[in-house]
Amino acid sequence: MTDQGESHRRTRKTTAEVDRLLAYESIRQLVARYAVAVDSRDIDTLVGLFVDDVRVGALGVGRDALRKSFETSLRGIGVSILNVGTHVIDLVDEQEASGIVYCKGEIQDGNRWIHQAIVYDDRYRRVARRWYFVRRNHRLFYGAEVGSNPLGLPPANWPERHDGWGTVPAAWDSWRRFWADPADDPRDQPVTKEGPA
């Protein structure tokens, strides 16, 4: 028979371990949601992933300033595909954490198709039982134009063909709302052999 003190200690240890695992998973989901929100241009979701008092450099503080920053930067590129990989999370305490996230990105830059290897230096904060970004510092291992540019490919008509231009991100409602004027959608620009005109 074990004494009640030992049983209570084991229960507290198990609860702490479960809480830690839940924190890790919540933070991983936060990072994954960031990638999908960027790629689908879901600005409302994207901004909602950050703390209310997020600092946005010269633009100020808060989610309104962050919205302006994202809208400006994301209108500067076309299609993006962020693929999150290695993610190291260090829990500081029950409310604060930091992380390093590797990400492979594919980005439409005008007529060019770029591959990037990115690392994010993150700070996270738990507010009312939910984890948010406090800060994301985007740093680059490299960016390089790829040899085969998908912008000039014909439609894939998946599953008819494995190669060609697919239906996302244009199939996402948030993408269509972001590019409210179809003439501005970088996917719908006339394509020449070299890429969009």
Contact map, one row per residue, 1 for C-alpha under 8 A:
11100000000000000000000000000000000000000000000000000000000000000000000000000000000000000000000000000000000000000000000000000000000000000000000000000000000000000000000000000000000000000000000000000
11110110000000000000000000000000000000000000000000000000000000000000000000000000000000000000000000000000000000000000000000000000000000000000000000000000000000000000000000000000000000000000000000000
11111110000000000000000000000000000000000000000000000000000000000000000000000000000000000000000000000000000000000000000000000000000000000000000000000000000000000000000000000000000000000000000000000
01111111000000000000000000000000000000000000000000000000000000000000000000000000000000000000000000000000000000000000000000000000000000000000000000000000000000000000000000000000000000000000000000000
00111111100000000000000000000000000000000000000000000000000000000000000000000000000000000000000000000000000000000000000000000000000000000000000000000000000000000000000000000000000000000000000000000
01111111110000000000000000000000000000000000000000000000000000000000000000000000000000000000000000000000000000000000000000000000000000000000000000000000000000000000000000000000000000000000000000000
01111111111000000000000000000000000000000000000000000000000000000000000000000000000000000000000000000000000000000000000000000000000000000000000000000000000000000000000000000000000000000000000000000
00011111111100000000000000000000000000000000000000000000000000000000000000000000000000000000000000000000000000000000000000000000000000000000000000000000000000000000000000000000000000000000000000000
00001111111110000000000000000000000000000000000000000000000000000000000000000000000000000000000000000000000000000000000000000000000000000000000000000000000000000000000000000000000000000000000000000
00000111111111000000000000000000000000000000000000000000000000000000000000000000000000000000000000000000000000000000000000000000000000000000000000000000000000000000000000000000000000000000000000000
00000011111111100000000000000000000000000000000000000000000000000000000000000000000000000000000000000000000000000000000000000000000000000000000000000000000000000000000000000000000000000000000000000
00000001111111110000000000000000000000000000000000000000000000000000000000000000000000000000000000000000000000000000000000000000000000000000000000000000000000000000000000000000000000000000000000000
00000000111111111000000000000000000000000000000000000000000000000000000000000000000000000000000000000000000000000000000000000000000000000000000000000000000000000000000000000000000000000000000000000
00000000011111111100000000000000000000000000000000000000000000000000000000000000000000000000000000000000000000000000000000000000000000000000000000000000000000000000000000000000000000000000000000000
00000000001111111110000000000000000000000000000000000000000000000000000000000000000000000000000000000000000000000000000000000000000000000000000000000000000000000000000000000000000000000000000000000
00000000000111111111000000000000000000000000000000000000000000000000000000000000000000000000000000000000000000000000000000000000000000000000000000000000000000000000000000000000000000000000000000000
00000000000011111111100000000000000000000000000000000000000000000000000000000000000000000000000000000000000000000000000000000000000000000000000000000000000000000000000000000000000000000000000000000
00000000000001111111110000000000000000000000000000000000000000000000000000000000000000000000000000000000000000000000000000000000000000000000000000000000000000000000000000000000000000000000000000000
00000000000000111111111000000000000000000000000000000000000000000000000000000000000000000000000000000000000000000000000000000000000000000000000000000000000000000000000000000000000000000000000000000
00000000000000011111111100000000000000000000000000000000000000000000000000000000000000000000000000000000000000000000000000000000000000000000000000000000000000000000000000000000000000000000000000000
00000000000000001111111110000000000000000000000000000000000000000000000000000000000000000000000000000000000000000000000000000000000000000000000000000000000000000000000000000000000000000000000000000
00000000000000000111111111000000000000000000000000000000000000000000000000000000000000000000000000000000000000000000000000000000000000000000000000000000000000000000000000000000000000000000000000000
00000000000000000011111111100000000000000000000000000000000000000000000000000000000000000000000000000000000000000000000000000000001000000000000000000000000000000000000000000000000000000000000000000
00000000000000000001111111110000000000000000000000000000000000000000000000000000000000001000000000000000000000000000000000000000000000000000000000000000000000000000000000000000000000000000000000000
00000000000000000000111111111000000000000000000000000000000000000000000000000000000000000000000000000000000000000000000000000000000000000000000000000000000000000000000000000000000000000000000000000
00000000000000000000011111111100000000000000000000000000000000000000000000000000000000000000000000000000000000000000000000000000011000000000000000000000000000000000000000000000000000000000000000000
00000000000000000000001111111110000000000000000000000000000000000000000000000000000000000000000000000000000000000000000000010000001100000000000000000000000000000000000000000000000000000000000000000
00000000000000000000000111111111000000000000000000000000000000000000000000000000000000100000000000000000000000000000000000000000000000000000000000000000000000000000000000000000000000000000000000000
00000000000000000000000011111111100000000000000000000000000000000000000000000000000000000000000000000000000000000000000000000000000000000000000000000000000000000000000000000000000000000000000000000
00000000000000000000000001111111110000000000000010000000000000000000000000000000000000000000000000000000000000000000000000000000001110000000000000000000000000000000000000000000000000000000000000000
00000000000000000000000000111111111000000000000000000000000000000000000000000000000100000000000000000000000000000000000000000000000000000000000000000000000000000000000000000000000000000000000000000
00000000000000000000000000011111111100000000000000000000000000000000000000000000000100000000000000000000000000000000000000000000000000000000000000000000000000000000000000000000000000000000000000000
00000000000000000000000000001111111110000000010000000000000000000000000000000000000000000000000000000000000000000000000000000000000000000000000000000000000000000000000000000000000000000000000000000
00000000000000000000000000000111111111000000010010000000000000000000000000000000000000000000000000000000000000000000000000000000000000000000000000000000000000000000000000000000000000000000000000000
00000000000000000000000000000011111111100000000000000000000000000000000000000000111100000000000000000000000000000000000000000000000000000000000000000000000000000000000000000000000000000000000000000
00000000000000000000000000000001111111110000000000000000000000000000000000000000010000000000000000000000000000000000000000000000000000000000000000000000000000000000000000000000000000000000000000000
00000000000000000000000000000000111111111110110000000000000000000000000000000000000000000000000000000000000000000000000000000000000000000000000000000000000000000000000000000000000000000000000000000
00000000000000000000000000000000011111111110010000000000000000000000000001000001000000000000000000000000000000000000000000000000000000000000000000000000000000000000000000000000000000000000000000000
00000000000000000000000000000000001111111100000000000000000000000000000000000011110000000000000000000000000000000000000000000000000000000000000000000000000000000000000010000000000000000000000000000
00000000000000000000000000000000000111111100000000000000000000000000000000000000000000000000000000000000000000000000000000000000000000000000000000000000000000000000000010010110000000000000000000000
00000000000000000000000000000000000011111110000000000000000000000000000001000000000000000000000000000000000000000000000000000000000000000000000000000000000000000000000000000110010000000000000000000
00000000000000000000000000000000000011111111110000000000000000000000000000000000000000000000000000000000000000000000000000000000000000000000000000000000000000000000000000000110010000000000000000000
00000000000000000000000000000000000011001111111000000000000000000010011000000000000000000000000000000000000000000000000000000000000000000000000000000000000000000000000000000000010000000000000000000
00000000000000000000000000000000000000000111111100000000000000000000000000000000000000000000000000000000000000000000000000000000000000000000000000000000000000000000000000000000000000000000000000000
00000000000000000000000000000000000010000111111110000000000000000000000000000000000000000000000000000000000000000000000000000000000000000000000000000000000000000000000000000000000000000000000000000
00000000000000000000000000000000110011000111111111000000000000000000000000000000000000000000000000000000000000000000000000000000000000000000000000000000000000000000000000000000000000000000000000000
00000000000000000000000000000000000000000011111111000000000000100110000000000000000000000000000000000000000000000000000000000000000000000000000000000000000000000000000000000000000000000000000000000
00000000000000000000000000000000000000000001111111100000000000100000000000000000000000000000000000000000000000000000000000000000000000000000000000000000000000000000000000000000000000000000000000000
00000000000000000000000000000100010000000000111111100000000000000000000000000000000000000000000000000000000000000000000000000000000110000000000000000000000000000000000000000000000000000000000000000
00000000000000000000000000000000000000000000011111110100000000100000000000000000000000000000000000000000000000000000000000000000000111100000000000000000000000000000000000000000000000000000000000000
00000000000000000000000000000000000000000000000111111100000001100000000000000000000000000000000000000000000000000000000000001000000111000000000000000000000000000000000000000000000000000000000000000
00000000000000000000000000000000000000000000000001111100000001100000000000000000000000000000000000000000000000000000000000000000000000000000000000000000000000000000000000000000000000000000000000000
00000000000000000000000000000000000000000000000000111110000011100000000000000000000000000000000000000000000000000000000000000000000000000000000000000000000000000000000000000000000000000000000000000
00000000000000000000000000000000000000000000000001111111000011100100000000000000000000000000000000000000000000000000000000000000000001100000000000000000000000000000000000000000000000000000000000000
00000000000000000000000000000000000000000000000000001111100111000100000000000000000000000000000000000000000000000000000000000000000000100000000000000000000000000000000000000000000000000000000000000
00000000000000000000000000000000000000000000000000000111111111001100100000000000000000000000000000000000000000000000000000000000000000000000000000000000000000000000000000000000000000000000000000000
00000000000000000000000000000000000000000000000000000011111110000000000000000000000000000000000000000000000000000000000000000000000000000000000000000000000000000000000000000000000000000000000000000
00000000000000000000000000000000000000000000000000000001111100000000000000000000000000000000000000000000000000000000000000000000000000000000000000000000000000000000000000000000000000000000000000000
00000000000000000000000000000000000000000000000000000001111110001100100000000000000000000000000000000000000000000000000000000000000000000000000000000000000000000000000000000000000000000000000000000
00000000000000000000000000000000000000000000000000000011111111001000000000000000000000000000000000000000000000000000000000000000000000000000000000000000000000000000000000000000000000000000000000000
00000000000000000000000000000000000000000000000000001111101111111100000000000000000000000000000000000000000000000000000000000000000000000000000000000000000000000000000000000000000000000000000000000
00000000000000000000000000000000000000000000000000111111000111111100000000000000000000000000000000000000000000000000000000000000000000000000000000000000000000000000000000000000000000000000000000000
00000000000000000000000000000000000000000000001101111100000011111110000000000000000000000000000000000000000000000000000000000000000000000000000000000000000000000000000000000000000000000000000000000
00000000000000000000000000000000000000000000000000000000000011111111000000000000000000000000000000000000000000000000000000000000000000000000000000000000000000000000000000000000000000000000000000000
00000000000000000000000000000000000000000000000000000001001111111111100000000000000000000000000000000000000000000000000000000000000000000000000000000000000000000000000000000000000000000000000000000
00000000000000000000000000000000000000000000001000000111001011111111110000000000000000000000000000000000000000000000000000000000000000000000000000000000000000000000000000000000000000000000000000000
00000000000000000000000000000000000000000010001000000000000000111111111000000000000000000000000000000000000000000000000000000000000000000000000000000000000000000000000000000000000000000000000000000
00000000000000000000000000000000000000000000000000000000000000011111111100000000000000000000000000000000000000000000000000000000000000000000000000000000000000000000000000000000000000000000000000000
00000000000000000000000000000000000000000000000000000001001000001111111110000000000000000000000000000000000000000000000000000000000000000000000000000000000000000000000000000000000000000000000000000
00000000000000000000000000000000000000000010000000000000000000000111111111000000000000000000000000000000000000000000000000000000000000000000000000000000000000000000000000000000000000000000000000000
00000000000000000000000000000000000000000010000000000000000000000011111111100000000000000000000000000000000000000000000000000000000000000000000000000000000000000000000000000000000000000000000000000
00000000000000000000000000000000000000000000000000000000000000000001111111110000000000000000000000000000000000000000000000000000000000000000000000000000000000000000000000000000000000000000000000000
00000000000000000000000000000000000000000000000000000000000000000000111111111000000000000000000000000000000000000000000000000000000000000000000000000000000000000000000000000000000000000000000000000
00000000000000000000000000000000000001001000000000000000000000000000011111111100000000000000000000000000000000000000000000000000000000000000000000000000000000000000000000000000000000000000000000000
00000000000000000000000000000000000000000000000000000000000000000000001111111100000000000000000000000000000000000000000000000000000000000000000000000000000000000000000000000000000000000000000000000
00000000000000000000000000000000000000000000000000000000000000000000000111111100000000000000000000000000000010000000000000000000000000000000000000000000000000000000000000000000000000000000000000000
00000000000000000000000000000000000000000000000000000000000000000000000011111111000000000000000000000000001111000000000000000000000000000000000000000000000000000000000000000000000000000000000000000
00000000000000000000000000000000000000000000000000000000000000000000000001111111000000000000000000000000001111000000000000000000000000000000000000000000000000000000000000000000000000001110000000000
00000000000000000000000000000000000000100000000000000000000000000000000000001111100000000000000000000000011100000000000000000000000000000000000000000000000000000000000010000000000000000110000000000
00000000000000000000000000000000000001100000000000000000000000000000000000001111110000000000000000000000111100000000000000000000000000000000000000000000000000000000000000000000000000000000000000000
00000000000000000000000000000000001000100000000000000000000000000000000000000011111000000000000000000000111000000000000000000000000000000000000000000000000000000000000000000000000000000000000000000
00000000000000000000000000000000001100100000000000000000000000000000000000000001111100000000000000000011110000000000000000000000000000000000000000000000000000000000000000000000000000000000000000000
00000000000000000000000000000000001000000000000000000000000000000000000000000000111110000000000000000011100000000000000000000000000000000000000000000000000000000000000000000000000000000000000000000
00000000000000000000000000000011001000000000000000000000000000000000000000000000011111100000000000001111000000000000000000000000000000000000000000000000000000000000000000000000000000000000000000000
00000000000000000000000000000000000000000000000000000000000000000000000000000000001111100000000000001111000000000000000000000000000000000000000000000000000000000000000000000000000000000000000000000
00000000000000000000000000000000000000000000000000000000000000000000000000000000000111110000000000011110000000000000000000000000000000000000000000000000000000000000000000000000000000000000000000000
00000000000000000000000000010000000000000000000000000000000000000000000000000000000111111000000000111100000000000000000000000000000000000000000000000000000000000000000000000000000000000000000000000
00000000000000000000000000000000000000000000000000000000000000000000000000000000000001111100000000111000000000000000000000000000000000000000000000000000000000000000000000000000000000000000000000000
00000000000000000000000100000000000000000000000000000000000000000000000000000000000000111110000011110000000000000000000000000000000000000000000000000000000000000000000000000000000000000000000000000
00000000000000000000000000000000000000000000000000000000000000000000000000000000000000011111000011100000000000000000000000000000000000000000000000000000000000000000000000000000000000000000000000000
00000000000000000000000000000000000000000000000000000000000000000000000000000000000000001111110111000000000000000000000000000000000000000000000000000000000000000000000000000000000000000000000000000
00000000000000000000000000000000000000000000000000000000000000000000000000000000000000000111111111000000000000000000000000000000000000000000000000000000000000000000000000000000000000000000000000000
00000000000000000000000000000000000000000000000000000000000000000000000000000000000000000011111110000000000000000000000000000000000000000000000000000000000000000000000000000000000000000000000000000
00000000000000000000000000000000000000000000000000000000000000000000000000000000000000000011111100000000000000000000000000000100000000000000000000000000000000000000000000000000000000000000000000000
00000000000000000000000000000000000000000000000000000000000000000000000000000000000000000001111110000000000000000000000000001110000000000000000000000000000000000000000000000000000000000000000000000
00000000000000000000000000000000000000000000000000000000000000000000000000000000000000000011111111000000000000000000000000111100000000000000000000000000000000000000000000000000000000000000000000000
00000000000000000000000000000000000000000000000000000000000000000000000000000000000000001111101111100000000000000000000000111000000000000000000000000000000000000000000000000000000000000000000000000
00000000000000000000000000000000000000000000000000000000000000000000000000000000000000001111000111110000000000000000000011110000000000000000000000000000000000000000000000000000000000000000000000000
00000000000000000000000000000000000000000000000000000000000000000000000000000000000000111100000011111000000000000000000111110000000000000000000000000000000000000000000000000000000000000000000000000
00000000000000000000000000000000000000000000000000000000000000000000000000000000000001111000000001111100000000000000001111000000000000000000000000000000000000000000000000000000000000000000000000000
00000000000000000000000000000000000000000000000000000000000000000000000000000000000111110000000000111110000000000000001111000000000000000000000000000000000000000000000000000000000000000000000000000
00000000000000000000000000000000000000000000000000000000000000000000000000000000000111100000000000011111000000000000111100000000000000000000000000000000000000000000000000000000000000000000000000000
00000000000000000000000000000000000000000000000000000000000000000000000000000000011111000000000000001111100000000000111100000000000000000000000000000000000000000000000000000000000000000000000000000
00000000000000000000000000000000000000000000000000000000000000000000000000000000011110000000000000000111110000000011110000000000000000000000000000000000000000000000000000000000000000000000000000000
00000000000000000000000000000000000000000000000000000000000000000000000000000001111000000000000000000011111000000111110000000000000000000000000000000000000000000000000000000000000000000000000000000
00000000000000000000000000000000000000000000000000000000000000000000000000000011110000000000000000000001111100001111000000000000000000000000000000000000000000000000000000000000000000000000000000000
00000000000000000000000000000000000000000000000000000000000000000000000000001111100000000000000000000000111110001111000000000000000000000000000000000000000000000000000000000000000000000000000000000
00000000000000000000000000000000000000000000000000000000000000000000000000001111000000000000000000000000011111111100000000000000000000000000000000000000000000000000000000000000000000000000000000000
00000000000000000000000000000000000000000000000000000000000000000000000000011100000000000000000000000000001111111100000000000000000000000000000000000000000000000000000000000000000000000000000000000
00000000000000000000000000000000000000000000000000000000000000000000000000001100000000000000000000000000000111110000000000000000000000000000000000000000000000000000000000000000000000000100000000010
00000000000000000000000000000000000000000000000000000000000000000000000000000000000000000000000000000000000111111000000000000000000000000000000000000010000000000000000000000000000000000000000001111
00000000000000000000000000000000000000000000000000000000000000000000000000000000000000000000000000000000000111111100000000000000000000000000000010001000000000000000000000000000000000000000000000100
00000000000000000000000000000000000000000000000000000000000000000000000000000000000000000000000000000000011110111110000000000000000000000000000011001110000000000000000000000000000000000000000000000
00000000000000000000000000000000000000000000000000000000000000000000000000000000000000000000000000000000111110011111000000000000000000000000001111000000000000000000000000000000000000000000000000000
00000000000000000000000000000000000000000000000000000000000000000000000000000000000000000000000000000001111000001111100000000000000000000000001111000000000000000000000000000000000000000000000000000
00000000000000000000000000000000000000000000000000000000000000000000000000000000000000000000000000000001111000000111110000000000000000000001111100000000000000000000000000000000000000000000000000000
00000000000000000000000000000000000000000000000000000000000000000000000000000000000000000000000000000111100000000011111000000000000000000001111000000000000000000000000000000000000000000000000000000
00000000000000000000000000000000000000000000000000000000000000000000000000000000000000000000000000000111100000000001111100000000000000000111110000000000000000000000000000000000000000000000000000000
00000000000000000000000000000000000000000000000000000000000000000000000000000000000000000000000000011110000000000000111110000000000000000111100000000000000000000000000000000000000000000000000000000
00000000000000000000000000000000000000000000000000000000000000000000000000000000000000000000000000111110000000000000011111000000000000011110000000000000000000000000000000000000000000000000000000000
00000000000000000000000000000000000000000000000000000000000000000000000000000000000000000000000001111000000000000000001111100000000000111110000000000000000000000000000000000000000000000000000000000
00000000000000000000000000000000000000000000000000000000000000000000000000000000000000000000000001111000000000000000000111110000000011111000000000000000000000000000000000000000000000000000000000000
00000000000000000000000000000000000000000000000000000000000000000000000000000000000000000000000111100000000000000000000011111000000011110000000000000000000000000000000000000000000000000000000000000
00000000000000000000000000100000000000000000000000000000000000000000000000000000000000000000000111100000000000000000000001111100001111100000000000000000000000000000000000000000000000000000000000000
00000000000000000000000000000000000000000000000000100000000000000000000000000000000000000000001110000000000000000000000000111110001111000000000000000000000000000000000000000000000000000000000000000
00000000000000000000000000000000000000000000000000000000000000000000000000000000000000000000011100000000000000000000000000011111111100000000000000000000000000000000000000000000000000000000000000000
00000000000000000000000000000000000000000000000000000000000000000000000000000000000000000000001000000000000000000000000000001111111100000000000000000000000000000000000000000000000000000000000000000
00000000000000000000000000000000000000000000000000000000000000000000000000000000000000000000000000000000000000000000000000000111110000000000000000000000000000000000000000000000000000000000000000000
00000000000000000000000000000000000000000000000000000000000000000000000000000000000000000000000000000000000000000000000000000111111000000000000000000000000000000000000000000000000000000000000000000
00000000000000000000000001000000000000000000000000000000000000000000000000000000000000000000000000000000000000000000000000000111111100000000000000000000000000000000000000000000000000000000000000000
00000000000000000000001001100100000000000000000000000000000000000000000000000000000000000000000000000000000000000000000000011110111110000000000000000000000000000000000000000000000000000000000000000
00000000000000000000000000100100000000000000000011100000000000000000000000000000000000000000000000000000000000000000000000011110011111000000000000000000000000000000000000000000000000000000000000000
00000000000000000000000000000100000000000000000011100000000000000000000000000000000000000000000000000000000000000000000001111000001111110000000000000000000000000000000000000000000000000000000000000
00000000000000000000000000000000000000000000000001100100000000000000000000000000000000000000000000000000000000000000000001111000000111110000000000000000000000000000000000000000000000000000000000000
00000000000000000000000000000000000000000000000001000110000000000000000000000000000000000000000000000000000000000000000011110000000011111000000000000000000000000000000000000000000000000000000000000
00000000000000000000000000000000000000000000000000000000000000000000000000000000000000000000000000000000000000000000000111100000000011111100000000000000000000000000000000000000000000000000000000000
00000000000000000000000000000000000000000000000000000000000000000000000000000000000000000000000000000000000000000000000111000000000000111110000000000000000000000000000000000000000000000000000000000
00000000000000000000000000000000000000000000000000000000000000000000000000000000000000000000000000000000000000000000011110000000000000011111000000000000000000000000000000000000000000000000000000000
00000000000000000000000000000000000000000000000000000000000000000000000000000000000000000000000000000000000000000000011110000000000000001111100000000000000000000000000000000000000000000000000000000
00000000000000000000000000000000000000000000000000000000000000000000000000000000000000000000000000000000000000000001111000000000000000000111111000000000000000000000000000000000000000000000000000000
00000000000000000000000000000000000000000000000000000000000000000000000000000000000000000000000000000000000000000001111000000000000000000011111000000000000000000000000000000000000000000000000000000
00000000000000000000000000000000000000000000000000000000000000000000000000000000000000000000000000000000000000000001110000000000000000000001111100000000000000000000000000000000000000000000000000000
00000000000000000000000000000000000000000000000000000000000000000000000000000000000000000000000000000000000000000111100000000000000000000001111110000000000000000000000000000000000000000000000000000
00000000000000000000000000000000000000000000000000000000000000000000000000000000000000000000000000000000000000000111000000000000000000000000011111000000000000000000000000000000000000000000000000000
00000000000000000000000000000000000000000000000000000000000000000000000000000000000000000000000000000000000000011110000000000000000000000000001111100000000000000000000000000000000000000000000000000
00000000000000000000000000000000000000000000000000000000000000000000000000000000000000000000000000000000000000001110000000000000000000000000000111111000000000000000000000000000000000000000000000000
00000000000000000000000000000000000000000000000000000000000000000000000000000000000000000000000000000000000000000000000000000000000000000000000011111000000000000000000000000000000000000000000000000
00000000000000000000000000000000000000000000000000000000000000000000000000000000000000000000000000000000000000000000000000000000000000000000000001111100000000000000000000000000000000000000000000000
00000000000000000000000000000000000000000000000000000000000000000000000000000000000000000000000000000000000000011000000000000000000000000000000001111111100000000000000000000000000000000000000000100
00000000000000000000000000000000000000000000000000000000000000000000000000000000000000000000000000000000000000001000000000000000000000000000000000011111100000000001100000000000000000000000000000000
00000000000000000000000000000000000000000000000000000000000000000000000000000000000000000000000000000000000000101000000000000000000000000000000000001111100000000000100000000000000000000010001000110
00000000000000000000000000000000000000000000000000000000000000000000000000000000000000000000000000000000000000000000000000000000000000000000000000001111110000000000000000000000000000000000001111110
00000000000000000000000000000000000000000000000000000000000000000000000000000000000000000000000000000000000000000000000000000000000000000000000000001111111000000001100000000000000000000000000000000
00000000000000000000000000000000000000000000000000000000000000000000000000000000000000000000000000000000000000000000000000000000000000000000000000000001111100000001100000000000000000000000000000000
00000000000000000000000000000000000000000000000000000000000000000000000000000000000000000000000000000000000000000000000000000000000000000000000000000000111110000001110000000000000000000000000000000
00000000000000000000000000000000000000000000000000000000000000000000000000000000000000000000000000000000000000000000000000000000000000000000000000000000011111111111110000000000000000000000000000000
00000000000000000000000000000000000000000000000000000000000000000000000000000000000000000000000000000000000000000000000000000000000000000000000000000000001111111001010000000000000000000000000000000
00000000000000000000000000000000000000000000000000000000000000000000000000000000000000000000000000000000000000000000000000000000000000000000000000000000000111111100010000000000000000000000000000000
00000000000000000000000000000000000000000000000000000000000000000000000000000000000000000000000000000000000000000000000000000000000000000000000000000000000111111100000000000000000000000000000000000
00000000000000000000000000000000000000000000000000000000000000000000000000000000000000000000000000000000000000000000000000000000000000000000000000000000000111111100000000000000000000000000000000000
00000000000000000000000000000000000000000000000000000000000000000000000000000000000000000000000000000000000000000000000000000000000000000000000000000000000111111111000000000000000000000000000000000
00000000000000000000000000000000000000000000000000000000000000000000000000000000000000000000000000000000000000000000000000000000000000000000000000000000000101111111000000000000000000000000000000000
00000000000000000000000000000000000000000000000000000000000000000000000000000000000000000000000000000000000000000000000000000000000000000000000000000000000100001111100000000000000000000000000000000
00000000000000000000000000000000000000000000000000000000000000000000000000000000000000000000000000000000000000000000000000000000000000000000000000000100111110001111110000000000000000000000000000000
00000000000000000000000000000000000000000000000000000000000000000000000000000000000000000000000000000000000000000000000000000000000000000000000000000110111100000011111000000000000000000000000000000
00000000000000000000000000000000000000000000000000000000000000000000000000000000000000000000000000000000000000000000000000000000000000000000000000000000001111000001111100000000000000000000000000000
00000000000000000000000000000000000000000000000000000000000000000000000000000000000000000000000000000000000000000000000000000000000000000000000000000000000000000000111111100000000000000000000000000
00000000000000000000000000000000000000000000000000000000000000000000000000000000000000000000000000000000000000000000000000000000000000000000000000000000000000000000011111110000000000000000000000000
00000000000000000000000000000000000000110000000000000000000000000000000000000010000000000000000000000000000000000000000000000000000000000000000000000000000000000000001111110010000000000000000000000
00000000000000000000000000000000000000000000000000000000000000000000000000000000000000000000000000000000000000000000000000000000000000000000000000000000000000000000001111111011000000000010000000000
00000000000000000000000000000000000000000000000000000000000000000000000000000000000000000000000000000000000000000000000000000000000000000000000000000000000000000000001111111011000000000000000000000
00000000000000000000000000000000000000010000000000000000000000000000000000000000000000000000000000000000000000000000000000000000000000000000000000000000000000000000000111111111000000000000000000000
00000000000000000000000000000000000000000000000000000000000000000000000000000000000000000000000000000000000000000000000000000000000000000000000000000000000000000000000001111111100000000000000000000
00000000000000000000000000000000000000011100000000000000000000000000000000000000000000000000000000000000000000000000000000000000000000000000000000000000000000000000000000011111110000000000000000000
00000000000000000000000000000000000000011100000000000000000000000000000000000000000000000000000000000000000000000000000000000000000000000000000000000000000000000000000011111111111000000000000000000
00000000000000000000000000000000000000000000000000000000000000000000000000000000000000000000000000000000000000000000000000000000000000000000000000000000000000000000000001111111111101000000000000000
00000000000000000000000000000000000000000000000000000000000000000000000000000000000000000000000000000000000000000000000000000000000000000000000000000000000000000000000000001111111100000000000000000
00000000000000000000000000000000000000001110000000000000000000000000000000000000000000000000000000000000000000000000000000000000000000000000000000000000000000000000000000000111111100000000000000000
00000000000000000000000000000000000000000000000000000000000000000000000000000000000000000000000000000000000000000000000000000000000000000000000000000000000000000000000000000011111111011000000000000
00000000000000000000000000000000000000000000000000000000000000000000000000000000000000000000000000000000000000000000000000000000000000000000000000000000000000000000000000000001111111010000000000000
00000000000000000000000000000000000000000000000000000000000000000000000000000000000000000000000000000000000000000000000000000000000000000000000000000000000000000000000000000000001111111000000000000
00000000000000000000000000000000000000000000000000000000000000000000000000000000000000000000000000000000000000000000000000000000000000000000000000000000000000000000000000000001001111111001000000000
00000000000000000000000000000000000000000000000000000000000000000000000000000000000000000000000000000000000000000000000000000000000000000000000000000000000000000000000000000000000011111001100000000
00000000000000000000000000000000000000000000000000000000000000000000000000000000000000000000000000000000000000000000000000000000000000000000000000000000000000000000000000000000001111111101100000000
00000000000000000000000000000000000000000000000000000000000000000000000000000100000000000000000000000000000000000000000000000000000000000000000000000000000000000000000000000000001011111111100000000
00000000000000000000000000000000000000000000000000000000000000000000000000000110000000000000000000000000000001000000000000000000000000000000000000000000000000000000000000000000000000011111100000000
00000000000000000000000000000000000000000000000000000000000000000000000000000110000000000000000000000000000000000000000000000000000000000000000000000010000000000000000001000000000000001111100000000
00000000000000000000000000000000000000000000000000000000000000000000000000000000000000000000000000000000000000000000000000000000000000000000000000000000000000000000000000000000000001111111110000000
00000000000000000000000000000000000000000000000000000000000000000000000000000000000000000000000000000000000000000000000000000000000000000000000000000000000000000000000000000000000000111111111000011
00000000000000000000000000000000000000000000000000000000000000000000000000000000000000000000000000000000000000000000000000000000000000000000000000000000000000000000000000000000000000000001111100011
00000000000000000000000000000000000000000000000000000000000000000000000000000000000000000000000000000000000000000000000000000000000000000000000000000011000000000000000000000000000000000000111111111
00000000000000000000000000000000000000000000000000000000000000000000000000000000000000000000000000000000000000000000000000000000000000000000000000000001000000000000000000000000000000000000011111111
00000000000000000000000000000000000000000000000000000000000000000000000000000000000000000000000000000000000000000000000000000000000000000000000000000001000000000000000000000000000000000000001111100
00000000000000000000000000000000000000000000000000000000000000000000000000000000000000000000000000000000000000100000000000000000000000000000000000000001000000000000000000000000000000000000001111110
00000000000000000000000000000000000000000000000000000000000000000000000000000000000000000000000000000000000000110000000000000000000000000000000000001011000000000000000000000000000000000000001111111
00000000000000000000000000000000000000000000000000000000000000000000000000000000000000000000000000000000000001100000000000000000000000000000000000000011000000000000000000000000000000000000111101111
00000000000000000000000000000000000000000000000000000000000000000000000000000000000000000000000000000000000000100000000000000000000000000000000000000000000000000000000000000000000000000000111100111
